[in-house]
Amino acid sequence: MSELALLGGSKTIEKELPAETFKWPVITGDHRKAVLDVIDRGAMSGRDVTDEFTAAYAKDFERKYALMCNNGTAAIHSGFWAMGVGCGDEVICPSITFWASVLQVYSLGATPVFADIDPETLCLDPTDFERCITERTKAVVVVHYAGHPADMDRIMEIADRH
């Protein structure tokens, strides 16, 4: 076995990646132009750009409606609200996740129920998910954690059955 590059051996990959590979956020000239247009028009409180973007998004995905949110947390909150999650309901959540995947359950008055995770993927364990289901279960939060996909086939089969 050859010596690791870290210990003085040769690199496996010699090519240097361009600096923009690691730049975040990715902002193009079109993004800058769109933002500056809103600022220059003094339209920061207007809805025209949002309405135009929402309509284009719905059309691109062949949907009648679309709802733009300022972040993923707000999107999850909107989804729970649309499903009618509220007081007295339970939402099953994986026991390892970022707080923004679960916080909305509290703000809607429901109760999070934390299910175990699969030790291999760190995603929701389907067997424990099913054990957590009660007559008060309204929804389940599935997080594909750290690049590992959750076992959606089993999770959906269980959800469909209940």
PyMOL commands that set and color helices and strands:
alter all, ss='L'
color gray80, all
select helices_A, chain A and resi 5-7+19-22+29-41+48-60+72-82+99-101+103-107+126-132+145-147+152-161
alter helices_A, ss='H'
color red, helices_A
select strands_A, chain A and resi 90-94+111-115+137-140
alter strands_A, ss='S'
color yellow, strands_A
deselect
rebuild
show_as cartoon
